[in-house]
């Protein structure tokens, strides 16, 4: 007669295989979707570990967190080992993830043209009586990560230090850069130095796969794009 074999529980696994301990040792990104859900589930049953139960739940919904995010408490309670409290914990965690994405998307505008960039930076540079040099850092999808002032000068000019520019961009994990400075005089024409420093920064960026897309000069309510107008 063959005896039924009991499944191995999480506690019998090595520390590096347990989801909670694995998260503490290696960070949250080291865990699979099933392992993260297993933490929410907390415990399985004598015949199935929390990770195995999580894998079974994911398999039911084609291993899609989007599909899982649409299920009800009763849907999850249909799995042996998941009661009301565990089902609510899973649904609440997925809803928090959805809300985080919504906020993230709303707070990160995308740059599709020079006018998009101008509209974001115009309030910062339009009415100054001195020059400032700023950068806008973008992710790989052209979403705005952050803006940073690199330098502040007088009416005649300011300094664009490549070391400061690229350190700032790398610290923010940027994929692309947009450059900005203002002309308090109201003259939108780029100087030879404006074009020279832009081309220099473009070349430096190529060596780091961190690409300069454009340089906008803002004066009052108008701007010129060095890329649009073929200065670079």
C-alpha positions in Angstrom: 0.0 0.0 0.0 1.4 3.4 -1.0 1.1 6.1 1.7 0.1 9.6 0.8 3.2 11.8 1.0 2.8 15.1 2.8 4.0 18.2 1.0 7.1 20.0 2.3 6.2 23.2 4.2 8.0 26.6 3.9 9.6 26.1 7.3 11.5 23.1 6.1 13.0 25.1 3.3 16.4 26.8 3.6 16.3 30.4 4.8 17.2 31.6 1.3 14.2 29.8 -0.1 11.6 31.3 2.3 9.9 34.3 0.8 10.1 36.5 3.9 13.7 35.7 4.6 14.6 36.0 0.9 13.1 39.5 0.8 15.2 40.5 3.9 18.4 39.0 2.5 18.1 39.9 -1.2 15.5 42.7 -1.5 11.9 42.7 -2.7 12.9 42.5 -6.4 14.5 39.1 -5.9 11.1 37.5 -5.3 8.8 36.0 -7.9 5.1 37.0 -8.1 4.2 33.7 -6.4 6.6 34.4 -3.6 5.2 37.9 -3.0 1.7 36.5 -2.9 2.8 33.8 -0.6 3.9 36.4 1.9 0.4 37.8 1.8 -1.1 34.4 2.2 1.1 33.7 5.2 0.7 30.0 5.4 -0.4 27.1 3.3 -1.7 23.7 4.5 -0.2 20.4 5.6 -0.4 19.4 2.0 0.7 22.6 0.2 3.1 25.4 1.0 2.1 29.0 0.7 4.3 29.4 -2.4 2.7 26.3 -4.0 -0.8 27.7 -3.2 0.2 31.1 -4.7 1.5 29.4 -7.8 -1.8 27.6 -8.2 -3.7 30.8 -7.9 -1.5 32.5 -10.5 -1.9 29.6 -12.9 -5.7 29.9 -12.7 -5.4 33.5 -13.9 -2.8 32.8 -16.6 0.0 34.1 -14.4 -1.3 37.6 -14.9 -1.4 40.1 -12.0 -3.8 42.2 -14.1 -6.2 39.3 -14.3 -5.7 38.5 -10.6 -6.4 42.2 -9.7 -10.0 41.8 -11.1 -11.0 38.8 -9.0 -13.4 38.9 -6.0 -13.0 37.7 -2.5 -15.3 34.8 -3.3 -13.2 33.9 -6.3 -10.1 33.6 -4.1 -11.9 31.8 -1.3 -12.7 29.0 -3.9 -9.0 27.9 -3.4 -8.5 25.5 -0.6 -6.3 27.3 1.9 -7.5 30.8 1.3 -10.1 32.2 3.6 -11.7 35.6 3.8 -8.8 37.3 5.6 -6.2 36.1 3.1 -8.4 36.9 0.1 -8.9 40.5 1.4 -5.1 40.9 2.0 -4.4 39.8 -1.6 -7.0 42.1 -3.1 -6.0 45.0 -0.9 -2.3 44.6 -2.0 -3.2 44.5 -5.7 -5.4 47.6 -5.3 -2.6 49.5 -3.7 -0.4 48.6 -6.6 -3.0 49.8 -9.1 -3.4 53.1 -7.2 0.4 53.6 -7.1 0.5 53.2 -10.9 -2.3 55.7 -11.4 -0.6 58.3 -9.2 2.8 57.6 -10.9 1.3 58.0 -14.4 -0.4 61.2 -13.5 2.7 62.7 -11.9 5.0 61.8 -14.8 4.2 63.8 -17.9 5.6 62.6 -21.2 7.6 64.7 -23.6 6.5 64.2 -27.2 7.8 67.5 -28.6 9.7 70.6 -27.7 6.5 72.5 -26.8 5.7 69.9 -24.1 9.1 70.6 -22.5 8.7 74.4 -22.8 5.4 74.3 -21.1 6.9 72.5 -18.1 9.9 74.7 -17.8 8.4 78.1 -18.8 7.2 79.0 -15.3 10.7 78.4 -13.9 12.6 80.5 -16.4 10.3 83.1 -18.0 10.6 86.1 -15.8 14.1 85.9 -14.4 16.5 88.8 -14.5 19.5 86.5 -14.6 20.4 83.3 -16.5 19.9 79.8 -15.1 20.8 76.5 -16.7 18.5 73.5 -16.0 18.2 69.9 -17.2 15.1 67.8 -17.5 15.7 64.1 -16.9 13.6 61.5 -18.8 13.1 57.8 -18.5 13.3 55.4 -21.5 9.7 56.2 -22.4 10.3 59.9 -22.4 8.5 60.3 -19.0 9.8 63.2 -16.9 11.7 61.9 -13.9 12.8 65.3 -12.5 14.2 68.7 -13.3 17.3 70.2 -11.8 19.0 73.6 -11.8 22.6 73.2 -12.7 23.8 76.7 -12.3 22.8 80.4 -11.8 24.6 83.3 -13.3 24.2 87.0 -14.3 22.5 88.6 -17.2 25.3 87.7 -19.6 25.5 84.0 -19.0 25.9 81.0 -16.7 28.0 77.8 -16.6 26.9 74.4 -17.9 29.4 72.0 -16.2 29.2 68.6 -17.9 30.4 66.8 -14.7 27.5 68.2 -12.6 25.0 67.6 -15.4 25.9 64.0 -15.9 26.3 63.2 -12.2 22.8 64.6 -11.6 21.4 62.6 -14.5 23.1 59.3 -13.4 21.9 59.8 -9.8 18.4 59.9 -11.2 18.8 56.9 -13.5 17.9 59.1 -16.5 17.9 57.7 -20.0 17.6 61.0 -21.8 18.3 64.7 -21.1 16.8 68.0 -22.2 18.8 71.1 -21.6 17.3 74.6 -20.9 18.5 78.1 -20.2 16.9 81.5 -20.4 17.9 84.7 -22.1 16.9 87.6 -19.8 17.6 90.0 -22.7 14.6 88.6 -24.6 16.9 87.6 -27.6 16.1 84.0 -28.6 19.0 83.6 -30.9 21.4 80.9 -29.6 25.0 82.1 -29.3 28.0 80.2 -30.7 28.8 79.1 -27.1 25.2 77.8 -26.7 25.6 75.6 -29.8 29.2 74.5 -28.8 28.3 73.4 -25.3 25.2 71.6 -26.5 27.2 69.6 -29.1 29.9 68.9 -26.4 27.2 67.5 -24.0 25.7 65.4 -26.8 29.1 63.8 -27.4 29.7 63.2 -23.7 26.3 61.6 -23.3 26.9 59.2 -26.2 29.7 57.6 -24.2 27.3 56.8 -21.4 24.2 55.9 -23.4 22.6 59.0 -21.8 21.4 61.0 -24.7 20.8 64.8 -25.0 17.6 65.2 -27.1 17.4 69.0 -27.3 18.4 72.4 -25.8 15.7 75.0 -25.4 16.4 78.7 -24.9 13.5 80.5 -23.2 12.9 84.2 -23.3 9.6 85.6 -21.9 6.7 83.6 -23.4 8.7 82.2 -26.4 11.4 79.7 -26.9 13.7 78.3 -29.5 14.6 74.6 -29.9 18.1 73.9 -31.1 17.0 70.5 -32.3 13.9 71.7 -34.1 15.8 74.6 -35.8 18.8 72.3 -36.8 21.4 74.0 -34.7 22.4 70.6 -33.5 
